[in-house]
Amino acid sequence: MNFKSAIVKGLLWFLLGAVKLMAQNADILNRQAGQLYSENKYDLAQEKFLQAIKKAEEENTPNVAAHSAMSLARCYYFLYDHPSAFKWSYYALNTIQKHELDSLTSRAYCFLGVLYIEAEKVDSAEKYSLKAAELFKQEQKYARLSQTYSTLAELHLNTSSRNNEKILQAITSAVRYAELSGDKSMMAFAHSKWYNYYFFYKKDYAQALKHINIVERLYLETGIREAILNTYRAKAECLIMLKDTSARPYMLKWFAFKDSVLQAEKSANVAKYELLFETEKKEKENKILLQENELNRLLLLVALATVLLLIVLGLWLYNRNNLKKKQLELQMLKELQSDKERIARDLHDNVGGQLSYIVYSLDGINDENKEKRKEITESIYQSVRSVINSLRETIWAISDAGIKVQDFSDKLKVFSRNLFKHSQTQLVFAENLTHERELNALLGLNLYRICQEILNNAFKHARAKEVKVILKSDETGLIISIYDDGVGFDTGLTGKEKYGLQNIKKRAEEFGISLTLETDLNKGTCYTLVV
């Protein structure tokens, strides 16, 4: 192909692309955005959905506008921008109602219900979820109907009021409609709400075990791996509460199943990168062949000189790439060893001590004094729960390459609320996350451990009326402030208190976290952490 023909071909492709772009209508834009959405490219999909909405308004195609707006709302939802998700959900609902697009109404109500459930707005969540349920009932969409009632049940279980009548009504409806749908995954999901009700709310572990057995059977039939994994963990916890020795096999199943899932994901990723490598390799080989064909048309002397130059260049590049690869492997091994040591230290600090205490406590389990035996048993139970929580937190942090700030905030929020749930101290938790960022897994874990230590100290020693936790993420960084109006302390501590403070400072220094402590006797305590 000569230079002129290449230019002509390029111009033809450019003109063809321009014609295609001009011919795009709202429906095409919506389908292109949907493809990006299915590939989890939410940022790119947002732009396409906005273009589709604008084009649909120009073409007066409200059906496409409503579809695009609902999908755009979901994009914002997955990107943790809930205000924008609300905005476009209401835009979709107004369009549907204005143009009487009845087939889309149930979907719009359902998603608004989900958003209000996430926001813990009980009245609005009930209003839109029940509207969606009524329409699903008319449309005989029993699977969606069951899912809606299951979500409502979870909402009532997690709210402070915990309306028992509404919980029972929602779970009963979820199970009934799941059975009508014939969808085993929906049946399992509905029965899991019975498990949550009896385990977390009623503390009736025998009934909870009955329902988790049903969930286990259904999920094993469907083969949904993540659901099976969560079921094994829940069943193990239930058996532990019943002091049933068969809990151990389920804990082992949980760990083994989780390892198999991680291994499968790892194998899939390796296969993907091997395929990519082979494709690139073939492309390079084809390119070299084309170059050789072109060179054959030149004078023999020039061809030989060019081939020699390419061989020398190829050897140099090959050696350089090999050297870089080896250096990268060495660096990765060093980082892996460092990460292993940090994880081992975290497990030693947070799990090893608890297990040592359990072993020590078992020496007195056969004491003749029933009250003492009861006290030891309760202490061991609390220690085991603490070990399980520590393991969960460590697994949560290292299971992914990074931790989103919103996920970190949610985790810390749950821990704080559980810690002060039964105390007289008022907990205030505030977040202002205007800038999304990801934390390195080990940095996130150590930052979480520091916050745990600070909050535990406030719970045990501060005697505070109020504890405030404030998270702020903007372009300057992540700032966490934890302060209380308690008794404060002298920073010249000795003994156990000094060790706890040293541990906080050591973790912060190791990961480059700026730590500021302001305290004095009877003047409260304030920690500020800046990442």
Backbone torsions as a table, in degrees:
resi	resn	phi	psi	omega
1	MET	NA	122.3	179.6
2	ASN	-83.1	176.0	-173.9
3	PHE	-64.8	-41.5	-177.7
4	LYS	-64.6	-44.7	-178.8
5	SER	-65.3	-32.1	177.4
6	ALA	-64.9	-41.5	179.4
7	ILE	-65.1	-43.5	-179.8
8	VAL	-61.7	-45.0	-179.8
9	LYS	-62.3	-40.9	179.1
10	GLY	-62.5	-41.5	178.8
11	LEU	-64.6	-40.1	178.9
12	LEU	-62.3	-43.5	178.1
13	TRP	-63.2	-38.9	179.4
14	PHE	-63.4	-45.7	-179.7
15	LEU	-64.8	-40.4	178.5
16	LEU	-61.9	-41.6	178.0
17	GLY	-64.3	-39.4	179.7
18	ALA	-64.6	-41.0	178.8
19	VAL	-63.7	-43.5	179.1
20	LYS	-60.8	-42.7	-180.0
21	LEU	-61.8	-41.6	179.9
22	MET	-67.0	-31.3	-176.3
23	ALA	-79.9	-9.0	-177.4
24	GLN	-64.1	129.1	172.6
25	ASN	-110.4	-177.0	-174.9
26	ALA	-60.8	-40.5	-177.7
27	ASP	-64.6	-40.9	178.6
28	ILE	-64.1	-45.9	178.5
29	LEU	-59.8	-40.1	179.5
30	ASN	-63.9	-41.1	179.5
31	ARG	-69.4	-37.2	176.5
32	GLN	-63.8	-42.1	177.8
33	ALA	-63.8	-39.4	178.8
34	GLY	-61.5	-36.7	177.7
35	GLN	-64.7	-43.7	176.9
36	LEU	-63.4	-38.5	178.4
37	TYR	-62.4	-43.2	-179.3
38	SER	-65.5	-22.9	177.8
39	GLU	-92.5	9.7	179.3
40	ASN	63.9	23.0	176.4
41	LYS	-94.3	72.2	-169.6
42	TYR	-68.1	-34.8	179.6
43	ASP	-62.7	-45.6	179.4
44	LEU	-69.0	-38.3	-180.0
45	ALA	-63.9	-36.9	179.5
46	GLN	-54.2	-49.4	-176.7
47	GLU	-61.0	-42.4	-179.6
48	LYS	-66.7	-41.4	179.5
49	PHE	-64.1	-38.6	177.7
50	LEU	-63.4	-41.5	176.9
51	GLN	-62.9	-40.9	-179.8
52	ALA	-63.7	-41.4	179.4
53	ILE	-63.1	-45.6	-179.8
54	LYS	-61.8	-43.3	-179.2
55	LYS	-67.3	-37.9	179.5
56	ALA	-64.9	-36.8	177.0
57	GLU	-65.0	-39.1	178.8
58	GLU	-67.4	-38.2	-177.2
59	GLU	-86.2	-5.6	-177.2
60	ASN	57.7	51.7	175.9
61	THR	-118.0	80.9	-174.9
62	PRO	-62.2	-29.2	179.6
63	ASN	-60.7	-45.2	178.6
64	VAL	-67.5	-39.8	179.2
65	ALA	-60.5	-43.6	-179.5
66	ALA	-65.7	-45.5	177.7
67	HIS	-57.9	-48.2	-177.6
68	SER	-64.4	-40.3	-179.3
69	ALA	-64.9	-41.2	177.8
70	MET	-64.7	-40.1	178.3
71	SER	-68.1	-39.0	177.4
72	LEU	-62.5	-40.2	177.6
73	ALA	-59.9	-39.8	178.6
74	ARG	-66.7	-36.8	175.6
75	CYS	-58.2	-48.8	179.2
76	TYR	-62.8	-35.4	178.9
77	TYR	-61.8	-46.3	-178.8
78	PHE	-72.6	-18.4	175.7
79	LEU	-95.4	11.6	175.6
80	TYR	64.5	23.8	175.0
81	ASP	-102.4	79.3	-174.5
82	HIS	-68.6	-36.5	176.6
83	PRO	-57.7	-43.0	178.5
84	SER	-68.7	-34.0	176.9
85	ALA	-62.6	-42.8	176.4
86	PHE	-61.1	-46.2	-176.4
87	LYS	-56.3	-49.8	-175.3
88	TRP	-78.2	-23.4	173.5
89	SER	-66.5	-43.0	178.3
90	TYR	-69.6	-34.0	174.7
91	TYR	-60.1	-46.4	179.8
92	ALA	-61.8	-44.4	-178.5
93	LEU	-64.4	-42.3	179.2
94	ASN	-63.2	-40.4	178.1
95	THR	-64.0	-43.4	-179.6
96	ILE	-62.3	-44.9	-178.2
97	GLN	-70.9	-38.3	-178.9
98	LYS	-64.2	-40.7	-175.4
99	HIS	-103.5	9.5	175.4
100	GLU	54.6	49.6	177.4
101	LEU	-89.0	73.5	-169.8
102	ASP	-59.9	-30.9	-176.1
103	SER	-67.8	-17.9	-178.5
104	LEU	-101.3	-9.5	-172.8
105	THR	-61.1	-44.6	-176.9
106	SER	-61.9	-39.7	179.3
107	ARG	-64.4	-40.3	179.9
108	ALA	-65.3	-45.0	177.9
109	TYR	-61.6	-42.9	-176.4
110	CYS	-60.9	-45.9	-177.3
111	PHE	-69.8	-36.4	175.2
112	LEU	-62.6	-38.8	176.0
113	GLY	-59.8	-42.4	178.4
114	VAL	-61.6	-44.3	-179.6
115	LEU	-62.2	-42.1	179.9
116	TYR	-70.5	-31.2	174.6
117	ILE	-64.6	-44.5	177.1
118	GLU	-58.9	-38.4	-179.4
119	ALA	-81.0	-3.0	-179.7
120	GLU	60.1	34.0	173.7
121	LYS	-94.4	92.4	-167.4
122	VAL	-62.6	-48.5	-175.9
123	ASP	-61.0	-48.6	-179.4
124	SER	-67.4	-37.5	178.7
125	ALA	-61.4	-45.1	178.1
126	GLU	-62.6	-44.7	-176.5
127	LYS	-56.2	-53.4	-174.8
128	TYR	-77.3	-34.1	178.9
129	SER	-65.7	-41.6	-179.9
130	LEU	-70.0	-33.3	174.5
131	LYS	-63.1	-44.1	178.4
132	ALA	-63.5	-41.3	-179.3
133	ALA	-60.8	-41.4	179.9
134	GLU	-61.4	-41.3	179.9
135	LEU	-71.9	-39.6	177.0
136	PHE	-60.4	-35.7	179.9
137	LYS	-65.2	-43.7	178.7
138	GLN	-64.8	-36.0	-178.5
139	GLU	-83.9	-4.6	-178.4
140	GLN	58.0	36.8	174.8
141	LYS	-93.1	79.5	-170.0
142	TYR	-70.3	-32.3	179.0
143	ALA	-64.4	-46.9	177.4
144	ARG	-63.7	-36.4	179.5
145	LEU	-63.7	-44.8	178.4
146	SER	-63.0	-43.7	180.0
147	GLN	-61.7	-39.7	179.5
148	THR	-62.9	-46.5	180.0
149	TYR	-67.9	-33.8	176.5
150	SER	-63.1	-42.2	179.4
151	THR	-66.2	-40.0	176.4
152	LEU	-62.5	-40.0	178.2
153	ALA	-60.7	-43.2	179.3
154	GLU	-63.7	-37.6	177.3
155	LEU	-59.6	-50.3	-178.2
156	HIS	-67.3	-31.5	177.9
157	LEU	-68.5	-30.7	-174.4
158	ASN	-94.5	-8.9	178.6
159	THR	-85.3	155.0	-175.7
160	SER	-65.6	-31.3	-177.4
161	SER	-71.1	-36.5	179.0
162	ARG	46.1	70.5	179.2
163	ASN	-71.6	105.9	-173.0
164	ASN	-61.2	-40.1	-178.4
165	GLU	-63.4	-43.4	-179.9
166	LYS	-68.1	-36.8	178.3
167	ILE	-61.1	-50.8	-178.3
168	LEU	-61.7	-42.5	-179.9
169	GLN	-62.8	-43.0	-177.8
170	ALA	-66.6	-44.2	-177.7
171	ILE	-68.0	-42.8	179.0
172	THR	-58.8	-43.5	178.9
173	SER	-65.6	-40.6	-179.3
174	ALA	-60.9	-43.6	-179.9
175	VAL	-66.9	-43.8	-177.9
176	ARG	-60.5	-47.6	-177.0
177	TYR	-73.6	-28.1	175.1
178	ALA	-63.9	-41.5	178.4
179	GLU	-66.4	-36.8	177.1
180	LEU	-65.6	-33.2	-179.2
181	SER	-73.7	-25.4	-176.8
182	GLY	74.2	6.7	-179.3
183	ASP	-86.9	111.5	-175.1
184	LYS	-67.0	-33.2	178.2
185	SER	-66.3	-36.5	176.8
186	MET	-68.5	-37.9	176.9
187	MET	-61.5	-44.4	179.7
188	ALA	-63.4	-42.7	-179.7
189	PHE	-62.1	-40.9	-179.9
190	ALA	-66.8	-45.2	179.5
191	HIS	-65.4	-26.6	177.2
192	SER	-65.0	-24.3	176.5
193	LYS	-72.3	-34.5	172.9
194	TRP	-61.6	-40.8	178.4
195	TYR	-59.9	-47.9	179.8
196	ASN	-60.5	-40.0	-178.9
197	TYR	-61.9	-50.2	-176.7
198	TYR	-75.4	-33.8	-175.6
199	PHE	-77.8	-52.1	-172.5
200	PHE	-89.8	-29.5	-173.3
201	TYR	-99.0	-52.1	-176.2
202	LYS	-89.8	-16.4	-176.7
203	LYS	58.5	27.0	178.0
204	ASP	-96.8	87.4	-170.8
205	TYR	-71.8	-25.6	177.0
206	ALA	-65.7	-46.5	177.1
207	GLN	-65.6	-38.6	178.7
208	ALA	-60.6	-41.4	179.3
209	LEU	-63.5	-39.2	179.1
210	LYS	-57.0	-44.8	-176.6
211	HIS	-77.7	-33.9	179.8
212	ILE	-69.9	-25.8	173.9
213	ASN	-65.4	-40.3	177.1
214	ILE	-64.1	-43.8	179.5
215	VAL	-60.5	-44.2	-179.7
216	GLU	-59.7	-47.5	-178.6
217	ARG	-59.8	-45.0	-176.8
218	LEU	-67.5	-42.8	-179.0
219	TYR	-69.4	-33.2	175.8
220	LEU	-64.3	-33.9	177.4
221	GLU	-70.7	-35.3	-179.6
222	THR	-80.9	-27.1	179.0
223	GLY	75.3	23.4	178.0
224	ILE	-79.1	107.8	-167.5
225	ARG	-62.9	-47.2	-178.1
226	GLU	-62.7	-39.2	180.0
227	ALA	-66.4	-41.0	177.8
228	ILE	-61.4	-42.9	179.3
229	LEU	-58.5	-48.1	179.6
230	ASN	-65.4	-33.4	179.4
231	THR	-66.7	-43.0	177.3
232	TYR	-58.8	-42.9	-179.3
233	ARG	-64.4	-44.6	-179.1
234	ALA	-63.7	-41.1	-179.5
235	LYS	-66.0	-39.4	177.9
236	ALA	-61.3	-43.6	179.4
237	GLU	-63.1	-40.1	-179.7
238	CYS	-64.4	-44.2	179.9
239	LEU	-66.5	-33.4	176.1
240	ILE	-62.6	-44.0	180.0
241	MET	-64.3	-31.0	177.8
242	LEU	-85.8	1.4	-178.9
243	LYS	55.2	41.8	180.0
244	ASP	-98.4	126.3	-176.0
245	THR	-66.6	-16.1	178.2
246	SER	-72.8	0.3	176.3
247	ALA	-64.7	-34.8	-175.5
248	ARG	-59.6	-48.1	178.3
249	PRO	-57.7	-35.4	-179.8
250	TYR	-72.7	-33.9	174.0
251	MET	-63.2	-42.5	178.7
252	LEU	-64.9	-40.1	175.7
253	LYS	-59.4	-42.8	-179.3
254	TRP	-59.6	-49.5	-178.7
255	PHE	-63.9	-43.8	-179.1
256	ALA	-64.1	-43.3	-179.0
257	PHE	-64.8	-40.9	179.6
258	LYS	-63.9	-42.2	178.0
259	ASP	-61.0	-41.0	-179.3
260	SER	-65.9	-38.7	177.7
261	VAL	-63.5	-45.6	179.8
262	LEU	-64.1	-39.2	-179.9
263	GLN	-65.8	-40.4	178.7
264	ALA	-62.6	-42.6	178.5
265	GLU	-63.8	-40.2	179.9
266	LYS	-63.7	-44.0	179.6
267	SER	-62.3	-41.1	178.8
268	ALA	-62.0	-42.0	179.2
269	ASN	-65.7	-41.3	178.9
270	VAL	-61.8	-44.6	179.5
271	ALA	-61.1	-40.2	-179.2
272	LYS	-62.4	-45.8	-177.8
273	TYR	-71.4	-31.4	175.6
274	GLU	-65.2	-42.6	177.8
275	LEU	-62.1	-43.4	178.7
276	LEU	-61.3	-42.1	-179.8
277	PHE	-63.5	-45.0	-179.9
278	GLU	-63.1	-38.9	179.1
279	THR	-63.9	-46.6	178.8
280	GLU	-62.1	-38.3	-179.9
281	LYS	-62.7	-43.8	179.5
282	LYS	-65.5	-38.9	178.2
283	GLU	-61.8	-42.1	178.4
284	LYS	-63.7	-40.7	179.7
285	GLU	-63.6	-41.8	178.3
286	ASN	-63.5	-38.6	179.7
287	LYS	-64.1	-41.1	179.2
288	ILE	-64.4	-40.2	178.7
289	LEU	-62.2	-41.9	178.2
290	LEU	-63.0	-40.9	178.7
291	GLN	-63.3	-39.7	179.8
292	GLU	-65.2	-38.5	177.5
293	ASN	-63.1	-38.2	177.9
294	GLU	-67.9	-40.6	-177.5
295	LEU	-66.9	-28.5	179.4
296	ASN	-62.9	-22.0	-179.8
297	ARG	-80.9	-13.7	-179.7
298	LEU	-85.6	173.4	177.6
299	LEU	-59.9	148.5	-175.3
300	LEU	-59.3	-40.2	-177.6
301	LEU	-65.1	-44.0	179.7
302	VAL	-65.0	-39.4	-179.7
303	ALA	-62.4	-46.1	-178.8
304	LEU	-63.3	-41.1	-179.3
305	ALA	-65.2	-40.4	-179.7
306	THR	-65.8	-43.8	179.3
307	VAL	-61.0	-43.5	179.3
308	LEU	-60.9	-43.7	179.6
309	LEU	-62.4	-41.5	179.0
310	LEU	-64.2	-39.6	179.3
311	ILE	-62.9	-46.4	179.6
312	VAL	-62.0	-44.6	179.5
313	LEU	-63.2	-41.4	178.9
314	GLY	-62.4	-42.7	178.3
315	LEU	-63.0	-40.3	-179.6
316	TRP	-64.8	-45.2	178.5
317	LEU	-63.5	-40.7	179.8
318	TYR	-61.1	-47.1	179.8
319	ASN	-64.6	-40.5	-179.9
320	ARG	-65.2	-43.5	179.4
321	ASN	-64.5	-39.7	177.0
322	ASN	-61.5	-41.8	179.6
323	LEU	-64.0	-44.4	179.0
324	LYS	-63.3	-39.7	179.9
325	LYS	-62.2	-44.5	179.3
326	LYS	-64.1	-41.8	178.2
327	GLN	-62.3	-41.2	179.2
328	LEU	-64.8	-40.9	178.4
329	GLU	-62.4	-42.6	178.2
330	LEU	-62.7	-42.9	179.4
331	GLN	-63.5	-41.7	179.2
332	MET	-64.5	-39.0	177.7
333	LEU	-63.3	-42.1	177.9
334	LYS	-62.1	-45.5	-179.8
335	GLU	-65.1	-37.9	178.7
336	LEU	-63.8	-42.8	179.0
337	GLN	-63.4	-41.2	178.6
338	SER	-62.7	-43.0	178.4
339	ASP	-63.2	-40.9	178.3
340	LYS	-59.9	-43.7	-179.2
341	GLU	-63.6	-39.4	179.6
342	ARG	-67.1	-42.4	178.8
343	ILE	-64.3	-41.9	179.0
344	ALA	-61.4	-40.6	-179.8
345	ARG	-66.1	-39.5	178.5
346	ASP	-63.4	-44.2	178.3
347	LEU	-65.5	-37.7	178.8
348	HIS	-64.0	-44.2	-177.4
349	ASP	-67.7	-42.6	-170.1
350	ASN	-98.6	-21.4	-178.5
351	VAL	-114.0	-41.9	-177.2
352	GLY	-57.9	-44.5	-179.9
353	GLY	-61.7	-42.7	-179.5
354	GLN	-64.3	-42.5	179.7
355	LEU	-65.4	-38.6	176.7
356	SER	-61.2	-41.0	178.9
357	TYR	-64.0	-39.2	178.9
358	ILE	-62.3	-45.5	179.4
359	VAL	-60.4	-43.4	179.5
360	TYR	-63.3	-40.1	-178.2
361	SER	-68.1	-29.8	-178.8
362	LEU	-64.2	-21.7	178.9
363	ASP	-61.8	-28.9	-177.9
364	GLY	-101.2	11.1	-174.0
365	ILE	-70.0	-25.5	-179.6
366	ASN	-93.0	12.9	178.7
367	ASP	-59.4	142.6	-176.3
368	GLU	-69.9	-22.7	-179.6
369	ASN	-74.2	113.3	-176.2
370	LYS	-62.5	-39.5	-178.7
371	GLU	-63.5	-40.5	-179.9
372	LYS	-67.6	-41.1	177.9
373	ARG	-60.0	-43.2	179.2
374	LYS	-61.3	-41.8	-179.7
375	GLU	-64.4	-42.3	179.8
376	ILE	-64.9	-43.7	179.8
377	THR	-59.7	-44.5	179.7
378	GLU	-63.4	-40.1	179.4
379	SER	-64.5	-42.1	178.6
380	ILE	-63.6	-42.5	179.0
381	TYR	-57.6	-46.5	-179.8
382	GLN	-63.6	-38.4	179.9
383	SER	-65.6	-42.1	178.6
384	VAL	-61.8	-43.6	177.3
385	ARG	-59.8	-40.1	179.8
386	SER	-65.2	-40.2	178.2
387	VAL	-62.4	-45.8	-179.7
388	ILE	-60.1	-44.2	179.9
389	ASN	-63.0	-41.6	179.7
390	SER	-62.9	-42.2	178.3
391	LEU	-64.2	-41.6	177.9
392	ARG	-59.2	-45.0	-177.5
393	GLU	-64.9	-40.3	179.0
394	THR	-65.9	-44.3	178.6
395	ILE	-63.3	-41.8	178.2
396	TRP	-56.6	-42.7	-174.3
397	ALA	-73.9	-38.9	-172.9
398	ILE	-96.7	0.2	-178.1
399	SER	-72.8	-21.4	179.1
400	ASP	-124.1	164.0	178.9
401	ALA	-67.7	-31.0	-178.4
402	GLY	-144.7	161.4	179.5
403	ILE	-119.1	122.8	177.1
404	LYS	-68.8	146.0	-178.7
405	VAL	-59.6	-37.4	179.6
406	GLN	-64.3	-40.5	178.1
407	ASP	-64.3	-40.8	177.8
408	PHE	-61.2	-44.5	-179.7
409	SER	-61.7	-43.9	179.8
410	ASP	-62.1	-41.3	-179.6
411	LYS	-63.6	-45.4	-179.3
412	LEU	-66.8	-33.8	178.9
413	LYS	-63.7	-45.1	179.6
414	VAL	-62.8	-44.7	-180.0
415	PHE	-61.3	-45.4	-178.0
416	SER	-61.7	-46.4	-177.9
417	ARG	-65.0	-40.0	178.6
418	ASN	-66.1	-37.1	-177.6
419	LEU	-64.8	-43.5	-174.6
420	PHE	-100.1	9.5	-173.2
421	LYS	-57.6	-42.8	-175.0
422	HIS	-105.9	15.5	180.0
423	SER	-101.1	168.6	177.6
424	GLN	-82.2	-6.7	-177.2
425	THR	-77.4	133.7	177.5
426	GLN	-83.9	121.9	178.6
427	LEU	-98.4	129.8	175.2
428	VAL	-118.7	119.1	-178.7
429	PHE	-119.9	119.5	-177.5
430	ALA	-129.8	143.1	178.0
431	GLU	-136.2	143.1	177.2
432	ASN	-137.6	84.1	-172.3
433	LEU	-103.5	78.1	-178.0
434	THR	-83.3	-13.0	-177.4
435	HIS	-129.7	113.9	-179.0
436	GLU	-76.4	135.1	177.0
437	ARG	-149.5	164.5	179.5
438	GLU	-116.7	138.6	176.1
439	LEU	-99.1	141.6	168.8
440	ASN	-55.4	142.9	-172.8
441	ALA	-55.7	-46.4	-177.7
442	LEU	-72.6	-35.5	174.8
443	LEU	-61.5	-45.5	179.5
444	GLY	-60.8	-41.3	-179.3
445	LEU	-64.9	-45.1	-178.6
446	ASN	-69.7	-35.1	175.7
447	LEU	-63.3	-40.1	178.0
448	TYR	-64.9	-41.5	178.9
449	ARG	-63.4	-39.5	178.7
450	ILE	-61.5	-46.9	179.8
451	CYS	-62.4	-39.3	177.2
452	GLN	-59.0	-46.7	-178.1
453	GLU	-61.4	-43.1	-179.3
454	ILE	-63.9	-46.4	-178.7
455	LEU	-66.9	-38.1	177.0
456	ASN	-63.3	-39.7	177.6
457	ASN	-62.8	-43.2	178.6
458	ALA	-62.8	-40.7	-179.0
459	PHE	-65.6	-42.3	-173.5
460	LYS	-82.1	-37.6	-166.4
461	HIS	-118.2	-22.5	-167.9
462	ALA	-74.1	-30.0	-173.9
463	ARG	52.2	45.8	-174.4
464	ALA	-89.8	149.8	172.0
465	LYS	-81.4	-28.4	-176.9
466	GLU	-145.2	137.3	173.6
467	VAL	-123.5	129.4	-179.8
468	LYS	-114.5	135.7	174.5
469	VAL	-123.5	119.8	-177.0
470	ILE	-125.2	123.1	175.9
471	LEU	-111.0	131.5	178.6
472	LYS	-134.5	128.3	177.8
473	SER	-128.7	114.4	176.4
474	ASP	-136.3	-164.8	-175.0
475	GLU	-66.8	-20.7	-179.1
476	THR	-80.5	-25.6	-179.5
477	GLY	149.8	-170.0	178.0
478	LEU	-104.1	125.1	-178.5
479	ILE	-122.0	127.5	177.4
480	ILE	-121.0	122.8	177.1
481	SER	-116.0	128.8	177.5
482	ILE	-128.9	114.6	178.8
483	TYR	-142.1	155.1	-178.5
484	ASP	-134.5	161.8	-180.0
485	ASP	-103.1	33.7	-174.8
486	GLY	-85.3	-153.6	-170.7
487	VAL	-78.9	-14.0	-179.0
488	GLY	68.7	-172.9	177.7
489	PHE	-162.6	164.8	177.3
490	ASP	-84.4	125.3	-176.2
491	THR	-68.1	-13.0	175.0
492	GLY	-84.7	55.8	-175.0
493	LEU	-75.8	164.0	172.8
494	THR	-132.7	163.0	172.4
495	GLY	74.3	-142.9	-172.1
496	LYS	-63.8	-41.2	-179.1
497	GLU	-62.2	-41.4	179.3
498	LYS	-63.7	-39.3	178.9
499	TYR	-62.2	-43.0	179.2
500	GLY	-60.7	-43.8	179.7
501	LEU	-66.3	-40.6	178.0
502	GLN	-62.5	-38.2	178.9
503	ASN	-63.0	-42.5	177.1
504	ILE	-60.6	-48.0	-177.8
505	LYS	-64.4	-39.3	-178.6
506	LYS	-64.6	-45.4	178.5
507	ARG	-60.2	-44.5	-178.4
508	ALA	-62.8	-45.0	-178.2
509	GLU	-64.4	-39.5	-176.5
510	GLU	-62.4	-33.5	-176.7
511	PHE	-108.3	16.4	175.3
512	GLY	67.9	29.4	179.2
513	ILE	-92.3	124.6	177.7
514	SER	-75.2	123.8	-176.7
515	LEU	-119.4	126.5	175.5
516	THR	-122.9	131.3	180.0
517	LEU	-122.0	125.3	176.0
518	GLU	-124.7	117.9	-179.3
519	THR	-159.3	159.5	173.0
520	ASP	-163.9	161.2	-178.6
521	LEU	-58.8	128.2	177.9
522	ASN	64.1	19.5	179.9
523	LYS	-125.9	14.7	176.5
524	GLY	78.5	179.9	-176.8
525	THR	-139.3	139.1	178.6
526	CYS	-136.3	121.1	172.7
527	TYR	-106.3	137.1	173.7
528	THR	-126.4	123.8	179.8
529	LEU	-114.2	129.0	-179.7
530	VAL	-124.5	121.4	175.5
531	VAL	-102.4	NA	NA
